[in-house]
């Protein structure tokens, strides 16, 4: 054997061993949970978790020097480079379409179900560049990665609500403070061009495993759908990236029963070879009679578990109801302890009133943190704020209020307070608002449609806990987005003026041009000769 071939063989063997060593420090798991709801709809949640064992986020104080080399086998390289470039400790990005019905569907497994795009991140301070500069670079990089309009999350939409968005992971003890940046864009929705780069972050893409069920033709036909990207650090484990996709489908439109074929128009034909665990978990209904096929690997605590690795292929789980579907008893009762209604009243294009109605369904008092991040287009009049509980004026139901006024063309308004709702009571909060008068260059192309306002966020917590402590993130509630009608100029008038001006200029120019270039002569017309 030639020495050159020996060297090449040794190089291949070394690369193979290095890839195996790199893969040993990474772990990829995938899971699909399916649950039948009381109204006949089916909620599906795809979860793809990648763990980079023993690693930690980048210290922002090292941004001025070259970073250490990163060798990933399963961990998404494109996302990892962005996290290292801007020294992001924790990141959460969600893209949703539709409104989550808390009363009928309960609390979602992924709490970030606000309409549109939402991005928030925790970053350490102390780098040569400020956090705001890194935040700008982060959102622009994510915009390019996911083909979304995240670059519009500029300083006019960015806030720092640390009390409502506690870290879901651990923050490194670097001896420097960490700060949060949060922004939302309710007019941005998830579509196929966002799902494609989402799938490219998975080691098996959509070729095998549970990800092969992600059919955009069916997912985007659901009543509600959304994707999310979560990056956090756990001190005893490492850096975790969790990619999720949730959808609420309505099988009653096609048939009473559901299966992989009816929900996603696909089946699982192959197992993802790099997945250490691949499971499908079906929550067994607590009402009606049904049959589920094929036989599950195990049943525990009301869940039927299927191990994709050992299940027969193609795998097509289906649930069939015996007889017609009937709504269970207590169908109209809400599944959550708190019901929320948020409206913007008033038909005037200069004034309005923001109304928030909270209903407590528990037998004990309920405390919630109410967060309102409003663009500078809407200005609050705090002296008009009133709170009524069961029809009686009770301004003492609000405490720990903080308000950061908006700066026109520069900063949104941030209103945050703690609301106390008595057992079985209804709290009604109202506040007068003023609508800004925009320049004609600030209106969007569809100016007559109006402006989308981001949803309000309510975070319940136990009354015995201090507000500064961590809140149960799985109980974060997002209200539907609002549409505000601002004073809009008649954009048809400039069009008419342009048409009229162009016609007049064309007439004058044509007449002058003819006079200057044409030669006018007298033509003699001779009479015809007689025969």
FITI-959306 format. One record per residue (C-alpha): residue number from 1; residue in one letter; x, y, z. Coordinates in steps of 0.5 Angstrom, whole numbers. Layout:
BEGIN
@num->NUM, residu->A, px->X, py->Y, pz->Z
...
END
This chain:
BEGIN
@num->1, residu->X, px->0, py->0, pz->0
@num->2, residu->X, px->3, py->7, pz->-2
@num->3, residu->X, px->4, py->12, pz->4
@num->4, residu->X, px->-1, py->17, pz->1
@num->5, residu->X, px->-6, py->12, pz->2
@num->6, residu->X, px->-4, py->10, pz->9
@num->7, residu->X, px->-4, py->17, pz->11
@num->8, residu->X, px->-11, py->18, pz->8
@num->9, residu->X, px->-14, py->12, pz->12
@num->10, residu->X, px->-11, py->15, pz->18
@num->11, residu->X, px->-14, py->22, pz->17
@num->12, residu->X, px->-21, py->18, pz->16
@num->13, residu->X, px->-20, py->14, pz->22
@num->14, residu->X, px->-18, py->20, pz->26
@num->15, residu->X, px->-24, py->24, pz->23
@num->16, residu->X, px->-29, py->19, pz->25
@num->17, residu->X, px->-26, py->18, pz->32
@num->18, residu->X, px->-27, py->26, pz->33
@num->19, residu->X, px->-34, py->26, pz->30
@num->20, residu->X, px->-36, py->20, pz->35
@num->21, residu->X, px->-32, py->24, pz->41
@num->22, residu->X, px->-36, py->30, pz->39
@num->23, residu->X, px->-43, py->26, pz->38
@num->24, residu->X, px->-42, py->23, pz->45
@num->25, residu->X, px->-42, py->30, pz->48
@num->26, residu->X, px->-49, py->31, pz->45
@num->27, residu->X, px->-56, py->28, pz->46
@num->28, residu->X, px->-62, py->29, pz->41
@num->29, residu->X, px->-69, py->27, pz->43
@num->30, residu->X, px->-75, py->28, pz->40
@num->31, residu->X, px->-82, py->27, pz->42
@num->32, residu->X, px->-90, py->28, pz->40
@num->33, residu->X, px->-95, py->29, pz->44
@num->34, residu->X, px->-103, py->29, pz->42
@num->35, residu->X, px->-109, py->30, pz->46
@num->36, residu->X, px->-116, py->30, pz->44
@num->37, residu->X, px->-120, py->36, pz->47
@num->38, residu->X, px->-127, py->37, pz->50
@num->39, residu->X, px->-129, py->41, pz->43
@num->40, residu->X, px->-127, py->35, pz->39
@num->41, residu->X, px->-120, py->38, pz->37
@num->42, residu->X, px->-114, py->35, pz->37
@num->43, residu->X, px->-107, py->39, pz->40
@num->44, residu->X, px->-101, py->36, pz->37
@num->45, residu->X, px->-94, py->38, pz->40
@num->46, residu->X, px->-87, py->37, pz->37
@num->47, residu->X, px->-81, py->37, pz->41
@num->48, residu->X, px->-74, py->36, pz->39
@num->49, residu->X, px->-69, py->37, pz->44
@num->50, residu->X, px->-61, py->38, pz->43
@num->51, residu->X, px->-57, py->38, pz->49
@num->52, residu->X, px->-49, py->40, pz->49
@num->53, residu->X, px->-47, py->37, pz->55
@num->54, residu->X, px->-42, py->40, pz->59
@num->55, residu->X, px->-42, py->47, pz->55
@num->56, residu->X, px->-44, py->54, pz->58
@num->57, residu->X, px->-46, py->60, pz->54
@num->58, residu->X, px->-40, py->65, pz->52
@num->59, residu->X, px->-38, py->70, pz->57
@num->60, residu->X, px->-39, py->77, pz->54
@num->61, residu->X, px->-33, py->80, pz->56
@num->62, residu->X, px->-29, py->75, pz->51
@num->63, residu->X, px->-32, py->78, pz->45
@num->64, residu->X, px->-26, py->82, pz->44
@num->65, residu->X, px->-22, py->76, pz->43
@num->66, residu->X, px->-23, py->70, pz->38
@num->67, residu->X, px->-28, py->65, pz->40
@num->68, residu->X, px->-26, py->58, pz->42
@num->69, residu->X, px->-27, py->53, pz->36
@num->70, residu->X, px->-34, py->50, pz->36
@num->71, residu->X, px->-35, py->43, pz->33
@num->72, residu->X, px->-42, py->40, pz->33
@num->73, residu->X, px->-45, py->34, pz->30
@num->74, residu->X, px->-52, py->34, pz->32
@num->75, residu->X, px->-53, py->41, pz->35
@num->76, residu->X, px->-55, py->46, pz->30
@num->77, residu->X, px->-49, py->50, pz->28
@num->78, residu->X, px->-52, py->56, pz->25
@num->79, residu->X, px->-56, py->57, pz->31
@num->80, residu->X, px->-50, py->56, pz->35
@num->81, residu->X, px->-46, py->61, pz->31
@num->82, residu->X, px->-51, py->66, pz->33
@num->83, residu->X, px->-51, py->65, pz->40
@num->84, residu->X, px->-43, py->65, pz->41
@num->85, residu->X, px->-43, py->71, pz->36
@num->86, residu->X, px->-47, py->75, pz->41
@num->87, residu->X, px->-46, py->72, pz->48
@num->88, residu->X, px->-53, py->70, pz->49
@num->89, residu->X, px->-55, py->66, pz->55
@num->90, residu->X, px->-62, py->65, pz->54
@num->91, residu->X, px->-66, py->66, pz->48
@num->92, residu->X, px->-74, py->65, pz->46
@num->93, residu->X, px->-77, py->66, pz->40
@num->94, residu->X, px->-84, py->64, pz->38
@num->95, residu->X, px->-88, py->65, pz->31
@num->96, residu->X, px->-96, py->64, pz->32
@num->97, residu->X, px->-102, py->65, pz->28
@num->98, residu->X, px->-109, py->65, pz->31
@num->99, residu->X, px->-111, py->66, pz->38
@num->100, residu->X, px->-111, py->61, pz->43
@num->101, residu->X, px->-117, py->59, pz->47
@num->102, residu->X, px->-115, py->58, pz->54
@num->103, residu->X, px->-122, py->57, pz->56
@num->104, residu->X, px->-124, py->51, pz->52
@num->105, residu->X, px->-116, py->49, pz->51
@num->106, residu->X, px->-113, py->50, pz->57
@num->107, residu->X, px->-106, py->52, pz->59
@num->108, residu->X, px->-101, py->50, pz->53
@num->109, residu->X, px->-95, py->46, pz->54
@num->110, residu->X, px->-91, py->52, pz->51
@num->111, residu->X, px->-93, py->58, pz->54
@num->112, residu->X, px->-91, py->63, pz->49
@num->113, residu->X, px->-98, py->63, pz->44
@num->114, residu->X, px->-98, py->70, pz->43
@num->115, residu->X, px->-101, py->72, pz->36
@num->116, residu->X, px->-95, py->74, pz->32
@num->117, residu->X, px->-87, py->74, pz->33
@num->118, residu->X, px->-84, py->74, pz->40
@num->119, residu->X, px->-77, py->75, pz->42
@num->120, residu->X, px->-74, py->75, pz->49
@num->121, residu->X, px->-67, py->74, pz->51
@num->122, residu->X, px->-63, py->74, pz->57
@num->123, residu->X, px->-55, py->77, pz->56
@num->124, residu->X, px->-50, py->79, pz->61
@num->125, residu->X, px->-47, py->86, pz->61
@num->126, residu->X, px->-40, py->88, pz->61
@num->127, residu->X, px->-38, py->87, pz->53
@num->128, residu->X, px->-35, py->92, pz->49
@num->129, residu->X, px->-41, py->93, pz->45
@num->130, residu->X, px->-47, py->95, pz->49
@num->131, residu->X, px->-53, py->90, pz->50
@num->132, residu->X, px->-57, py->94, pz->46
@num->133, residu->X, px->-52, py->93, pz->40
@num->134, residu->X, px->-52, py->86, pz->41
@num->135, residu->X, px->-59, py->85, pz->41
@num->136, residu->X, px->-60, py->89, pz->35
@num->137, residu->X, px->-55, py->84, pz->32
@num->138, residu->X, px->-59, py->78, pz->35
@num->139, residu->X, px->-65, py->80, pz->32
@num->140, residu->X, px->-62, py->81, pz->25
@num->141, residu->X, px->-59, py->75, pz->25
@num->142, residu->X, px->-65, py->71, pz->27
@num->143, residu->X, px->-69, py->74, pz->22
@num->144, residu->X, px->-64, py->72, pz->16
@num->145, residu->X, px->-64, py->65, pz->19
@num->146, residu->X, px->-72, py->64, pz->20
@num->147, residu->X, px->-74, py->68, pz->14
@num->148, residu->X, px->-78, py->73, pz->19
@num->149, residu->X, px->-79, py->80, pz->19
@num->150, residu->X, px->-75, py->80, pz->26
@num->151, residu->X, px->-71, py->86, pz->24
@num->152, residu->X, px->-77, py->90, pz->25
@num->153, residu->X, px->-77, py->89, pz->33
@num->154, residu->X, px->-73, py->95, pz->34
@num->155, residu->X, px->-72, py->100, pz->39
@num->156, residu->X, px->-79, py->102, pz->38
@num->157, residu->X, px->-82, py->95, pz->40
@num->158, residu->X, px->-76, py->93, pz->45
@num->159, residu->X, px->-78, py->93, pz->53
@num->160, residu->X, px->-74, py->90, pz->59
@num->161, residu->X, px->-80, py->87, pz->63
@num->162, residu->X, px->-76, py->83, pz->68
@num->163, residu->X, px->-82, py->81, pz->73
@num->164, residu->X, px->-86, py->77, pz->67
@num->165, residu->X, px->-80, py->74, pz->64
@num->166, residu->X, px->-76, py->70, pz->69
@num->167, residu->X, px->-70, py->66, pz->66
@num->168, residu->X, px->-73, py->59, pz->65
@num->169, residu->X, px->-66, py->56, pz->66
@num->170, residu->X, px->-60, py->58, pz->70
@num->171, residu->X, px->-55, py->64, pz->69
@num->172, residu->X, px->-48, py->64, pz->70
@num->173, residu->X, px->-45, py->67, pz->76
@num->174, residu->X, px->-40, py->71, pz->72
@num->175, residu->X, px->-40, py->77, pz->77
@num->176, residu->X, px->-44, py->81, pz->72
@num->177, residu->X, px->-51, py->83, pz->72
@num->178, residu->X, px->-56, py->80, pz->66
@num->179, residu->X, px->-61, py->84, pz->63
@num->180, residu->X, px->-67, py->82, pz->59
@num->181, residu->X, px->-70, py->85, pz->52
@num->182, residu->X, px->-77, py->83, pz->50
@num->183, residu->X, px->-80, py->85, pz->43
@num->184, residu->X, px->-86, py->83, pz->40
@num->185, residu->X, px->-89, py->84, pz->33
@num->186, residu->X, px->-97, py->82, pz->32
@num->187, residu->X, px->-97, py->83, pz->25
@num->188, residu->X, px->-92, py->77, pz->23
@num->189, residu->X, px->-95, py->70, pz->22
@num->190, residu->X, px->-91, py->63, pz->21
@num->191, residu->X, px->-91, py->60, pz->14
@num->192, residu->X, px->-88, py->55, pz->10
@num->193, residu->X, px->-82, py->60, pz->9
@num->194, residu->X, px->-81, py->60, pz->17
@num->195, residu->X, px->-82, py->52, pz->17
@num->196, residu->X, px->-76, py->50, pz->12
@num->197, residu->X, px->-70, py->53, pz->16
@num->198, residu->X, px->-74, py->51, pz->22
@num->199, residu->X, px->-73, py->44, pz->19
@num->200, residu->X, px->-66, py->45, pz->17
@num->201, residu->X, px->-64, py->45, pz->24
@num->202, residu->X, px->-66, py->38, pz->26
@num->203, residu->X, px->-60, py->33, pz->25
@num->204, residu->X, px->-65, py->28, pz->21
@num->205, residu->X, px->-69, py->34, pz->17
@num->206, residu->X, px->-76, py->32, pz->15
@num->207, residu->X, px->-73, py->25, pz->12
@num->208, residu->X, px->-74, py->21, pz->18
@num->209, residu->X, px->-77, py->20, pz->25
@num->210, residu->X, px->-82, py->24, pz->28
@num->211, residu->X, px->-80, py->31, pz->24
@num->212, residu->X, px->-83, py->27, pz->18
@num->213, residu->X, px->-90, py->28, pz->20
@num->214, residu->X, px->-89, py->36, pz->19
@num->215, residu->X, px->-93, py->37, pz->13
@num->216, residu->X, px->-94, py->44, pz->12
@num->217, residu->X, px->-100, py->43, pz->8
@num->218, residu->X, px->-104, py->40, pz->14
@num->219, residu->X, px->-100, py->44, pz->19
@num->220, residu->X, px->-102, py->51, pz->16
@num->221, residu->X, px->-109, py->49, pz->15
@num->222, residu->X, px->-110, py->48, pz->23
@num->223, residu->X, px->-114, py->52, pz->27
@num->224, residu->X, px->-108, py->55, pz->31
@num->225, residu->X, px->-101, py->53, pz->30
@num->226, residu->X, px->-94, py->56, pz->32
@num->227, residu->X, px->-87, py->54, pz->32
@num->228, residu->X, px->-82, py->56, pz->38
@num->229, residu->X, px->-74, py->56, pz->39
@num->230, residu->X, px->-72, py->56, pz->46
@num->231, residu->X, px->-64, py->56, pz->48
@num->232, residu->X, px->-63, py->56, pz->56
@num->233, residu->X, px->-57, py->53, pz->60
@num->234, residu->X, px->-57, py->48, pz->66
@num->235, residu->X, px->-51, py->48, pz->70
@num->236, residu->X, px->-51, py->41, pz->72
@num->237, residu->X, px->-53, py->39, pz->64
@num->238, residu->X, px->-51, py->44, pz->59
@num->239, residu->X, px->-53, py->48, pz->53
@num->240, residu->X, px->-60, py->46, pz->51
@num->241, residu->X, px->-64, py->48, pz->45
@num->242, residu->X, px->-71, py->46, pz->44
@num->243, residu->X, px->-75, py->46, pz->38
@num->244, residu->X, px->-82, py->46, pz->38
@num->245, residu->X, px->-88, py->46, pz->34
@num->246, residu->X, px->-96, py->46, pz->36
@num->247, residu->X, px->-102, py->46, pz->32
@num->248, residu->X, px->-109, py->45, pz->34
@num->249, residu->X, px->-113, py->41, pz->29
@num->250, residu->X, px->-120, py->40, pz->27
@num->251, residu->X, px->-121, py->33, pz->25
@num->252, residu->X, px->-129, py->34, pz->26
@num->253, residu->X, px->-129, py->37, pz->19
@num->254, residu->X, px->-126, py->31, pz->16
@num->255, residu->X, px->-129, py->25, pz->20
@num->256, residu->X, px->-130, py->24, pz->27
@num->257, residu->X, px->-124, py->20, pz->28
@num->258, residu->X, px->-116, py->22, pz->28
@num->259, residu->X, px->-110, py->19, pz->25
@num->260, residu->X, px->-103, py->21, pz->23
@num->261, residu->X, px->-106, py->20, pz->16
@num->262, residu->X, px->-112, py->25, pz->17
@num->263, residu->X, px->-108, py->30, pz->22
@num->264, residu->X, px->-101, py->30, pz->18
@num->265, residu->X, px->-103, py->26, pz->11
@num->266, residu->X, px->-96, py->22, pz->13
@num->267, residu->X, px->-94, py->16, pz->17
@num->268, residu->X, px->-87, py->15, pz->20
@num->269, residu->X, px->-83, py->10, pz->16
@num->270, residu->X, px->-76, py->11, pz->19
@num->271, residu->X, px->-73, py->12, pz->25
@num->272, residu->X, px->-68, py->18, pz->26
@num->273, residu->X, px->-62, py->14, pz->27
@num->274, residu->X, px->-58, py->20, pz->32
@num->275, residu->X, px->-64, py->20, pz->36
@num->276, residu->X, px->-63, py->17, pz->43
@num->277, residu->X, px->-70, py->17, pz->44
@num->278, residu->X, px->-76, py->18, pz->40
@num->279, residu->X, px->-83, py->17, pz->43
@num->280, residu->X, px->-90, py->19, pz->41
@num->281, residu->X, px->-95, py->20, pz->47
@num->282, residu->X, px->-102, py->20, pz->47
@num->283, residu->X, px->-107, py->23, pz->52
@num->284, residu->X, px->-112, py->18, pz->53
@num->285, residu->X, px->-119, py->22, pz->53
@num->286, residu->X, px->-123, py->22, pz->60
@num->287, residu->X, px->-130, py->22, pz->56
@num->288, residu->X, px->-133, py->17, pz->51
@num->289, residu->X, px->-131, py->10, pz->49
@num->290, residu->X, px->-126, py->10, pz->44
@num->291, residu->X, px->-120, py->5, pz->41
@num->292, residu->X, px->-113, py->6, pz->40
@num->293, residu->X, px->-109, py->3, pz->35
@num->294, residu->X, px->-104, py->0, pz->34
@num->295, residu->X, px->-102, py->-3, pz->41
@num->296, residu->X, px->-98, py->2, pz->45
@num->297, residu->X, px->-91, py->0, pz->48
@num->298, residu->X, px->-94, py->2, pz->55
@num->299, residu->X, px->-99, py->6, pz->59
@num->300, residu->X, px->-98, py->10, pz->65
@num->301, residu->X, px->-102, py->16, pz->68
@num->302, residu->X, px->-107, py->16, pz->63
@num->303, residu->X, px->-102, py->17, pz->57
@num->304, residu->X, px->-101, py->11, pz->52
@num->305, residu->X, px->-93, py->11, pz->50
@num->306, residu->X, px->-91, py->9, pz->43
@num->307, residu->X, px->-83, py->8, pz->42
@num->308, residu->X, px->-82, py->10, pz->35
@num->309, residu->X, px->-75, py->6, pz->35
@num->310, residu->X, px->-79, py->-1, pz->36
@num->311, residu->X, px->-85, py->0, pz->33
@num->312, residu->X, px->-87, py->-3, pz->27
@num->313, residu->X, px->-87, py->1, pz->20
@num->314, residu->X, px->-90, py->5, pz->17
@num->315, residu->X, px->-93, py->8, pz->24
@num->316, residu->X, px->-100, py->11, pz->24
@num->317, residu->X, px->-103, py->12, pz->30
@num->318, residu->X, px->-111, py->12, pz->30
@num->319, residu->X, px->-116, py->14, pz->35
@num->320, residu->X, px->-123, py->11, pz->33
@num->321, residu->X, px->-129, py->14, pz->37
@num->322, residu->X, px->-135, py->9, pz->38
@num->323, residu->X, px->-141, py->12, pz->36
@num->324, residu->X, px->-142, py->20, pz->35
@num->325, residu->X, px->-138, py->25, pz->38
@num->326, residu->X, px->-141, py->28, pz->44
@num->327, residu->X, px->-139, py->34, pz->48
@num->328, residu->X, px->-137, py->32, pz->55
@num->329, residu->X, px->-141, py->34, pz->61
@num->330, residu->X, px->-139, py->41, pz->64
@num->331, residu->X, px->-136, py->43, pz->57
@num->332, residu->X, px->-138, py->50, pz->58
@num->333, residu->X, px->-134, py->51, pz->64
@num->334, residu->X, px->-127, py->54, pz->63
@num->335, residu->X, px->-121, py->50, pz->64
@num->336, residu->X, px->-117, py->55, pz->67
@num->337, residu->X, px->-117, py->59, pz->73
@num->338, residu->X, px->-117, py->66, pz->70
@num->339, residu->X, px->-121, py->68, pz->64
@num->340, residu->X, px->-119, py->75, pz->60
@num->341, residu->X, px->-122, py->80, pz->56
@num->342, residu->X, px->-119, py->85, pz->53
@num->343, residu->X, px->-122, py->91, pz->48
@num->344, residu->X, px->-120, py->98, pz->46
@num->345, residu->X, px->-127, py->102, pz->46
@num->346, residu->X, px->-129, py->108, pz->42
@num->347, residu->X, px->-130, py->110, pz->35
@num->348, residu->X, px->-126, py->116, pz->35
@num->349, residu->X, px->-119, py->117, pz->32
@num->350, residu->X, px->-116, py->121, pz->37
@num->351, residu->X, px->-119, py->118, pz->44
@num->352, residu->X, px->-121, py->111, pz->46
@num->353, residu->X, px->-121, py->107, pz->52
@num->354, residu->X, px->-117, py->100, pz->54
@num->355, residu->X, px->-121, py->95, pz->58
@num->356, residu->X, px->-119, py->89, pz->61
@num->357, residu->X, px->-124, py->84, pz->65
@num->358, residu->X, px->-121, py->79, pz->69
@num->359, residu->X, px->-125, py->73, pz->72
@num->360, residu->X, px->-123, py->69, pz->78
@num->361, residu->X, px->-126, py->62, pz->77
@num->362, residu->X, px->-122, py->59, pz->84
@num->363, residu->X, px->-125, py->59, pz->91
@num->364, residu->X, px->-119, py->63, pz->93
@num->365, residu->X, px->-116, py->70, pz->92
@num->366, residu->X, px->-112, py->70, pz->85
@num->367, residu->X, px->-106, py->75, pz->84
@num->368, residu->X, px->-103, py->76, pz->77
@num->369, residu->X, px->-98, py->81, pz->74
@num->370, residu->X, px->-101, py->85, pz->69
@num->371, residu->X, px->-96, py->87, pz->63
@num->372, residu->X, px->-98, py->92, pz->58
@num->373, residu->X, px->-93, py->94, pz->53
@num->374, residu->X, px->-96, py->99, pz->48
@num->375, residu->X, px->-93, py->102, pz->42
@num->376, residu->X, px->-92, py->110, pz->42
@num->377, residu->X, px->-98, py->110, pz->38
@num->378, residu->X, px->-102, py->109, pz->44
@num->379, residu->X, px->-101, py->114, pz->50
@num->380, residu->X, px->-104, py->112, pz->57
@num->381, residu->X, px->-107, py->117, pz->61
@num->382, residu->X, px->-106, py->114, pz->68
@num->383, residu->X, px->-110, py->119, pz->72
@num->384, residu->X, px->-116, py->116, pz->69
@num->385, residu->X, px->-115, py->109, pz->71
@num->386, residu->X, px->-120, py->105, pz->75
@num->387, residu->X, px->-121, py->99, pz->77
@num->388, residu->X, px->-128, py->96, pz->79
@num->389, residu->X, px->-129, py->89, pz->82
@num->390, residu->X, px->-136, py->86, pz->82
@num->391, residu->X, px->-139, py->93, pz->80
@num->392, residu->X, px->-136, py->97, pz->86
@num->393, residu->X, px->-130, py->102, pz->85
@num->394, residu->X, px->-124, py->98, pz->88
@num->395, residu->X, px->-117, py->102, pz->86
@num->396, residu->X, px->-114, py->98, pz->92
@num->397, residu->X, px->-114, py->92, pz->88
@num->398, residu->X, px->-108, py->94, pz->84
@num->399, residu->X, px->-101, py->95, pz->87
@num->400, residu->X, px->-93, py->95, pz->85
@num->401, residu->X, px->-95, py->99, pz->79
@num->402, residu->X, px->-89, py->101, pz->75
@num->403, residu->X, px->-90, py->105, pz->69
@num->404, residu->X, px->-85, py->107, pz->63
@num->405, residu->X, px->-88, py->113, pz->59
@num->406, residu->X, px->-87, py->112, pz->51
@num->407, residu->X, px->-82, py->117, pz->47
@num->408, residu->X, px->-85, py->118, pz->40
@num->409, residu->X, px->-81, py->115, pz->35
@num->410, residu->X, px->-76, py->112, pz->40
@num->411, residu->X, px->-79, py->108, pz->46
@num->412, residu->X, px->-86, py->104, pz->47
@num->413, residu->X, px->-90, py->105, pz->54
@num->414, residu->X, px->-89, py->99, pz->59
@num->415, residu->X, px->-94, py->99, pz->64
@num->416, residu->X, px->-94, py->93, pz->70
@num->417, residu->X, px->-98, py->92, pz->76
@num->418, residu->X, px->-100, py->87, pz->81
@num->419, residu->X, px->-108, py->85, pz->81
@num->420, residu->X, px->-111, py->82, pz->86
@num->421, residu->X, px->-118, py->78, pz->84
@num->422, residu->X, px->-123, py->76, pz->90
@num->423, residu->X, px->-125, py->69, pz->90
@num->424, residu->X, px->-130, py->68, pz->84
@num->425, residu->X, px->-130, py->75, pz->83
@num->426, residu->X, px->-129, py->79, pz->76
@num->427, residu->X, px->-124, py->85, pz->76
@num->428, residu->X, px->-126, py->91, pz->71
@num->429, residu->X, px->-120, py->95, pz->69
@num->430, residu->X, px->-121, py->101, pz->65
@num->431, residu->X, px->-116, py->107, pz->62
@num->432, residu->X, px->-117, py->112, pz->57
@num->433, residu->X, px->-112, py->113, pz->52
@num->434, residu->X, px->-110, py->118, pz->46
@num->435, residu->X, px->-108, py->116, pz->39
@num->436, residu->X, px->-102, py->119, pz->36
@num->437, residu->X, px->-103, py->123, pz->29
@num->438, residu->X, px->-97, py->120, pz->25
@num->439, residu->X, px->-93, py->123, pz->19
@num->440, residu->X, px->-96, py->120, pz->12
@num->441, residu->X, px->-89, py->117, pz->11
@num->442, residu->X, px->-90, py->113, pz->18
@num->443, residu->X, px->-96, py->109, pz->15
@num->444, residu->X, px->-96, py->102, pz->13
@num->445, residu->X, px->-98, py->100, pz->6
@num->446, residu->X, px->-104, py->98, pz->8
@num->447, residu->X, px->-106, py->104, pz->12
@num->448, residu->X, px->-113, py->103, pz->12
@num->449, residu->X, px->-113, py->97, pz->15
@num->450, residu->X, px->-110, py->99, pz->22
@num->451, residu->X, px->-105, py->98, pz->27
@num->452, residu->X, px->-104, py->91, pz->30
@num->453, residu->X, px->-103, py->92, pz->38
@num->454, residu->X, px->-99, py->87, pz->42
@num->455, residu->X, px->-102, py->82, pz->46
@num->456, residu->X, px->-102, py->84, pz->54
@num->457, residu->X, px->-99, py->78, pz->58
@num->458, residu->X, px->-102, py->76, pz->65
@num->459, residu->X, px->-98, py->72, pz->70
@num->460, residu->X, px->-101, py->68, pz->76
@num->461, residu->X, px->-98, py->67, pz->82
@num->462, residu->X, px->-99, py->64, pz->89
@num->463, residu->X, px->-101, py->70, pz->94
@num->464, residu->X, px->-96, py->67, pz->99
@num->465, residu->X, px->-91, py->68, pz->94
@num->466, residu->X, px->-87, py->75, pz->93
@num->467, residu->X, px->-88, py->78, pz->87
@num->468, residu->X, px->-80, py->78, pz->86
@num->469, residu->X, px->-80, py->71, pz->86
@num->470, residu->X, px->-80, py->66, pz->80
@num->471, residu->X, px->-87, py->65, pz->77
@num->472, residu->X, px->-90, py->59, pz->74
@num->473, residu->X, px->-88, py->60, pz->67
@num->474, residu->X, px->-93, py->55, pz->64
@num->475, residu->X, px->-99, py->59, pz->67
@num->476, residu->X, px->-97, py->65, pz->63
@num->477, residu->X, px->-103, py->68, pz->59
@num->478, residu->X, px->-103, py->72, pz->53
@num->479, residu->X, px->-109, py->76, pz->51
@num->480, residu->X, px->-111, py->77, pz->43
@num->481, residu->X, px->-108, py->82, pz->39
@num->482, residu->X, px->-112, py->89, pz->38
@num->483, residu->X, px->-113, py->93, pz->32
@num->484, residu->X, px->-113, py->100, pz->33
@num->485, residu->X, px->-116, py->105, pz->28
@num->486, residu->X, px->-111, py->112, pz->27
@num->487, residu->X, px->-113, py->118, pz->23
@num->488, residu->X, px->-111, py->116, pz->16
@num->489, residu->X, px->-110, py->121, pz->10
@num->490, residu->X, px->-113, py->120, pz->4
@num->491, residu->X, px->-108, py->116, pz->0
@num->492, residu->X, px->-112, py->117, pz->-6
@num->493, residu->X, px->-111, py->124, pz->-7
@num->494, residu->X, px->-104, py->124, pz->-8
@num->495, residu->X, px->-105, py->119, pz->-14
@num->496, residu->X, px->-111, py->124, pz->-17
@num->497, residu->X, px->-106, py->130, pz->-16
@num->498, residu->X, px->-100, py->126, pz->-20
@num->499, residu->X, px->-105, py->123, pz->-25
@num->500, residu->X, px->-108, py->130, pz->-26
@num->501, residu->X, px->-101, py->134, pz->-26
@num->502, residu->X, px->-98, py->129, pz->-31
@num->503, residu->X, px->-103, py->130, pz->-36
@num->504, residu->X, px->-103, py->137, pz->-35
@num->505, residu->X, px->-95, py->137, pz->-36
@num->506, residu->X, px->-96, py->132, pz->-42
@num->507, residu->X, px->-101, py->137, pz->-45
@num->508, residu->X, px->-97, py->143, pz->-44
@num->509, residu->X, px->-90, py->140, pz->-46
@num->510, residu->X, px->-93, py->137, pz->-52
@num->511, residu->X, px->-96, py->143, pz->-55
@num->512, residu->X, px->-90, py->147, pz->-54
@num->513, residu->X, px->-86, py->141, pz->-57
@num->514, residu->X, px->-90, py->141, pz->-63
@num->515, residu->X, px->-89, py->149, pz->-64
@num->516, residu->X, px->-82, py->149, pz->-63
@num->517, residu->X, px->-81, py->143, pz->-68
@num->518, residu->X, px->-86, py->143, pz->-73
@num->519, residu->X, px->-86, py->147, pz->-79
@num->520, residu->X, px->-93, py->150, pz->-81
@num->521, residu->X, px->-94, py->151, pz->-89
@num->522, residu->X, px->-100, py->153, pz->-93
@num->523, residu->X, px->-102, py->148, pz->-98
@num->524, residu->X, px->-106, py->150, pz->-104
@num->525, residu->X, px->-111, py->145, pz->-106
@num->526, residu->X, px->-113, py->146, pz->-113
@num->527, residu->X, px->-120, py->145, pz->-116
@num->528, residu->X, px->-121, py->139, pz->-120
@num->529, residu->X, px->-121, py->140, pz->-128
@num->530, residu->X, px->-127, py->139, pz->-132
@num->531, residu->X, px->-127, py->133, pz->-137
END
